[in-house]
Amino acid sequence: MMHAVRKRTPSRVALHRNGMSISILNFRISALARLHEQTNGDWRERDLSVLFRRVHTAAEIQQY
């Protein structure tokens, strides 16, 4: 069964609302995720929390 309609994930909604800065952060997250999968095979909770804290801070800085 093929589904033509793509699910709108929260990241997509944020992308529409906040524009380019979020898409750049999104791109960096996905690139880091791919790199991490190649090296470690799976995410560790600690790594994720550090990554998202950095991204959150970067997004806050860009608002001002």
PERA-V18944 format. One record per residue. N is the residue number from 1. RES is the residue in three letters. PHI is phi as a letter, one per 30 degrees, with the letter a starting at -180 (NA if undefined). PSI is psi in whole degrees, 0 to 359 (999 if undefined). NEAR is the number of other ideal C-beta (glycine too) atoms within 12 Angstrom. Layout:
N/RES/PHI/PSI/NEAR
N/RES/PHI/PSI/NEAR
//
This chain:
1/MET/NA/128/3
2/MET/c/136/5
3/HIS/c/115/6
4/ALA/d/327/6
5/VAL/d/127/6
6/ARG/d/141/8
7/LYS/d/138/10
8/ARG/d/104/12
9/THR/d/160/11
10/PRO/e/323/13
11/SER/d/324/19
12/ARG/d/318/15
13/VAL/d/315/13
14/ALA/d/322/21
15/LEU/d/315/21
16/HIS/d/322/15
17/ARG/d/320/15
18/ASN/c/354/20
19/GLY/i/211/15
20/MET/d/323/15
21/SER/e/321/21
22/ILE/d/322/25
23/SER/d/324/20
24/ILE/d/316/18
25/LEU/d/317/28
26/ASN/e/315/26
27/PHE/d/318/17
28/ARG/d/319/20
29/ILE/d/312/27
30/SER/d/323/17
31/ALA/d/317/15
32/LEU/d/321/23
33/ALA/d/316/21
34/ARG/d/315/14
35/LEU/d/317/16
36/HIS/d/319/19
37/GLU/d/322/15
38/GLN/d/325/11
39/THR/d/310/13
40/ASN/c/335/15
41/GLY/j/329/9
42/ASP/a/156/12
43/TRP/d/143/20
44/ARG/c/143/14
45/GLU/e/317/10
46/ARG/d/315/11
47/ASP/d/317/20
48/LEU/d/314/18
49/SER/d/321/13
50/VAL/d/314/16
51/LEU/e/311/24
52/PHE/d/331/20
53/ARG/d/318/14
54/ARG/d/315/18
55/VAL/d/317/27
56/HIS/d/315/18
57/THR/d/316/15
58/ALA/d/319/20
59/ALA/d/320/26
60/GLU/d/317/14
61/ILE/d/321/12
62/GLN/d/346/17
63/GLN/d/336/12
64/TYR/c/999/8
//
